[in-house]
Amino acid sequence: MEPDRPLDVFRLREIEQQLAAKLQVAREQVRAARTDEQRQTARETFERALRCWTDFVAKRIVPEEFLRD
């Protein structure tokens, strides 16, 4: 989602750090998964986090959850 108002560089950096942290947590969940169901859920979470981070970094698409602030 594109923001209606421009975000300053500090807010953009904060968003990037939060998305990177979510990506790291998702990666750890994939590593820690034991059952097939856990692995599948963890992979889906990781793919979603990776897509959000990539969209933000490459296209500056800010996820909806960060626009509510």
C-alpha positions, 0 to 999 in steps of 0.5 A: 500500500502506498502511503498518502503522506510521505514518510520521513527517512527515520520512519522508513528506516524504522519500518525496514528494521521491523520488517527485517526483524520479522523476517529473521523471526520467520527464518528461525521458525522455519529452522525450529519447525519439527512436524510437517504442519509446523514446517508448512506454516513456518514456510508460509510465514517466512514467504509472507515476511520475505515478500513484505520486506522485498516489496518495501526495499525494492518498491517502497511499498509500505505494509498496511500495518505501518500506515495506521500509526 
